Amino acid sequence: MPRTKPVAALAMDKRAADAVVKPSVRRRLGEVIDLAEPVLTDFTTKAAREVLHEVELLVTGWGCPPLDAEVLAYAPRLRAVAHTAGSVRGHFTPACWARGIEVSTAAAANAAPVAEYTVAMILLANKRVLPAARAYRQQRTREDWLFPDPALGNYRRTVGILSASLVGRRVMELLRAHDLRVLLYDPYVGEAEAAALGAAKAEPAELFAASDVVSVHTPLLAATRGLVSGELLARLRDGATLINTARGAVVDQEALTEELLSGRIHAVLDVTEPEALPVDHPLWECENALLTPHLAGSQGNELDRLAELTLQEVRRWAAGEGFAHAVHPDRKELLA
């Protein structure tokens, strides 16, 4: 009997498949595709190559092996990839672009919790919540609330955003609800577009000098490695906060560590280089640095948002409507 649905397979780490593409999601996927077994964690096995020979769609995720030319040779029918996470750079290779394989990503869904985390940290940073809580625990008495630090608070403070990425754009959207001035550095965004996003365009030196909080949303590319240099960090005003939820290597970590150890600025670091830092790294003991274990992205029930977006993408593709969250070839060099 001829097949009536496209053949597909999951390609990712087994634990990622269990966490993101749960049985209920697989049942819903099965309404529009024939989902082959097993989950492909290694493309070199005989069983994997038998599956690859039949698939037209791969649903990928964290831990998917690279789809290089050798693998594609075993997948002559493969036409599309729907990625359940953000960046496809780790597995979607030049051979895929050359083949013309369509690719979708759940980056928009993953951007939502990162933006929420970022906005929460911006508001907490300007309110000085963490140092205030630490001092309150130590002193166990309340200071005169009418005469605190005049730099404390979120009214008309300036927030600098590095990159109008999916996350950066969502952060700026959420910040519209607050009495904050927003500056944006992104070489691919003009003044009119920045204004439409609720921000004023600024060069890095100006942005760092003028901001109470700088939030990094820049993808890690060859051109952005070390973008947040010691020179830029030195321009931060005393008491300013750097937030990084992008990639640790975008920041000159040695220069940042020196600034933090001096006590002059604060930082919220959800990412470092490497992750995690060595156990004896001085940032672990630095009271003005909050380190979190790369938890800004999708965690817990937020993984269900990734699955839902991917499910909708697969439905669209199977119906011949194309991906709504396609990654276009002309943007491939800018992928995180």
N, C-alpha and C positions, 0 to 999 in steps of 0.2 A: 504494500500500500504506500503510495507516495507521501512524503512528508508535507504537512500543511503549515508548519511553523519553522522558522530558522533554527538551526542548531547552534547552541551556545555552551560555554563552559565557564566556570569560575577559575581565575588564575591569581592566586595570592597565597600568603601564609595561611596555614590551616586555622590558626587561632584568630587571624583577622576575619576569615570567612565565617567562623562560628560567632564572632562578636558583631559583625556588621550585617552579613547576609544570613539572618536567622531563618529557621524553618518556615515561619510564616511568610517571610519575604520570598523565599525560594518557591513556595506554593504560588504566590502571586506572579512571580516571573514565569512560572510554568504555564500560565494562562496565555502567554504570547510567544514563548520560545520553548524549544525542547532543550532542557538543561541536562547536559551530559555529566556523567560521573567518571572519575572522581574529581575533587578539587585539584587543579594543577599547581603544584608547588615546585616542580622541577620539569623543565621541558625536554630533558635529555632521555627520559625513560621510554621504554617501548610503549607502555600504556598511555603515556602523555602524547606521544607522537601519533598514536592511533586516534585519539580524541582530536588532536590538532588537525588531522587530515580532513575531518568532517565539519569543523566549526566555521560559522560565518561571523560570529560575534564572541568576543571575550569580555567577561565582566571581571575587571581587575581590581586589585586593592593593594594594601601595604604588603610588601614582600614578594610582589610579582617579579619573576626573573625577567631580564631584558628580552624584548622581542627583536632580536637582531636578524640579520639576513639568513643565517643558518636555520633559526627557528621558523622564520616565515616560509622557508622552502618546504617545511613539513605542513604548512597551513595554506594551501593554495586557494581555499575558499574564503579565507578570513577577509572581511570587509569593514569591520568596525570594532572599536574598543570602547567600553563604558567603564570609566574608572570611578570607584566608590570613595576615593579620597581626593586630595587636592592636586599636588604636582604629579605630572606624568613623565617628568624628565628621567626618572630612574629606570623606566622600562620601555618607554616609547622612543625608539631609536630612529636615526636618519633613514634606515631601511623602511620603516613604517611610512614616513612621509613620502619616500620615493614610490612606494606601492600605491599611495593615495588612500590609505586606510583612514576612515573617519574616526575621530576620537572625541569623547565627551568626558568631562571631569565634574566631580562634585565639589569643586573648590568653592563655589558660591555658598553651598550649605555649610562647608567647614569654616567659611569666613564669619558666619554669624556668631558662634561662641567666642572666637578670637576678638571680634569687635566688642562684644559685651564685656569680656574680661578687661580689655583695654580701657573702655570708658569708665568702668568701675575703678580701675587703678588711677586714671587721671583725676577723678573726683576725690578719691581717697588721698592722693598725693598732695593736691592743692589744699585739702583740709588738714594735712599733717596728721592723719589718723594714727598711723603706726608709731611715730615717735611720741605722740601725745599719750597713746595707750601705754607705751613703755614707761614714760615718765610718771603717769598716774599710778601704775602698778608699784613703782619704786617709792614714790612720795606718799601715796595713799591719802592725799588731800587735794582739794580742787583749788586751782589758782583763780585769781580775779578774772572772770570771764569777759568783763568789759574791756580789759586792756591786755589782750594777748598779743602775740606777734602780728604786726600789721600786714605781713606778707601771707597770713593764713586766710584761706577762703577761696571760693570759686567764682566770685563776682568779678567779671571783666578781666579774668586772667587770660593769658595767651598760651595757646597750645600749638605746637609745631608738629605737622604730620609729614613724615618722609615717605613719599610715594602714594599715588592715587591708585593703589592696587585694589583688588576686591575688598580686602580688609580695610585698607585706608579709606576707601569711599564709604563703607558702612560706618566706620567710626565717625567720619564727618557728618554723616546723616544723623546719627544718634546724638552728636554734640549740638545739633540745632536746637534741642530742647533746653539748652543751658546758656547762661549769660557769659559766653566765652568768645574770645577772638581766636580765629583759627588761621594759621599760616600753612601753606603747602609748598613743598619742593617736589617737583616731578618734571624732569626735562621734556616729557612728552605731553604735558598739559599746558595749554595757553591760559592767558589771564581770564578770558571769557568763560572757559570751562571751569577754571578754579572758582570763579565767582558763583557759577551755577551750583557748585558743590558746597558753597557756603564758606569759602576760604579766600584769602588773598595770596597770590603767588609770591614766593620769596626765594631767593638764593640761599644755599645752605648757611653761609656765614651770617647773613641777616637773620635767618630763622633761629639759629642757635642763640644768637645774642639777645633776641627779643622774647624768647619763649620761657614760660615758667615750667612747662612740661614739653618734652620732645618725645614723640612716639614713632618708633621705627617700624615701617611696613614694607621695606624694600626687599625684593627678591634677591637671593644670592646669585650673582652672575660674576664673571671675571671682572667686569667694570665696577661692580659694587662691593667687592671684597675690601674691607677696611675703609669703606666710605665715611663712616663716622670716625674721623681721625682724632688724634690728640689735639690738633689745632682747633677743630670744631668743638671738642669737649671743653677746651679752655675758654671758649667764648660763652659757655653757659654761665648765667648769673649765679651768684652764691645762693644756695638753697634750692636750685632748680632740680628737676627730676628727669632722668632718661628712662624711658620704657622701651623694652625690646621684646616683641613677640614674633619677630621675623626669623632671622638666623643669626647665631652668635658671631659668625665671621664677618658680618656686615660692619661690626664695631671693632675698633682697635682695642682689644680687651686689656692689653697691658696698660695702655694709656688710661682707660676707664678705671682700672684697678687703682692706679696711682691717684686719680682724682677722688675716688671714693675713700681711699685710706686717709686722704688729707682731711676728710670730713666736710669738704666744701659743697658737694652736691649729693643727691640721692639717686638711686636706681631701682627699677623693678625689672628683673631679668627672668623671663620665662624660658629663654634660650641662652646658651653659652657655647664656647668653643674650647674644649669638646663638651659634649653632654654625656655624663655629668662631669663637673670639674674634678680634678684630683682632690683626694680627701684632705690634703694639707694646703689647698689653695686659700689665700688670705680672704677671699670674698665670702667664704663660709662664715667667718667670724666678724664680718663687717656689719655693724648695726644699721648703717644707712643704706644697705643693699638688701632688698627682698628677692630671694631666689626661689622660684617655683619650678617644679619638674616637668616643663613643657606640657602644662595642663590647659593652656588657653584654648587649644584646638579641641575638636570633638572628643568628649569623654562620656562614659556612662550612657544615659538615654539620648545624648546628643548624637550618638552613632546612628540612631534610628532616622535622623534627618538626612544623613548621607545615603542610607538605604532607600529612603523615600524618593529623593531626587533621582537616584540611579534607576529606580523602578520606573519612574515617569519617563526618563530618557529612553529606556529600553522599549517601553510601550510606543513612544513616538517613532523610534527607529523601525520597529517591527511593522508599524502601520505605514511606513514609507514617507513619514513627515520630516525626517531628519532630526538631528539633535538640537535642543534649545540651548544647551551649554557646550557647544562645540568649541574645540581649540583649533584655531585657524592656522594654516601653515605660515602665513606672513607674520605671525606672532610667536613662532616657535623659539626664536633666539632670546625672547624676553621671559620665557617660562622660568618659574622659580625652581 
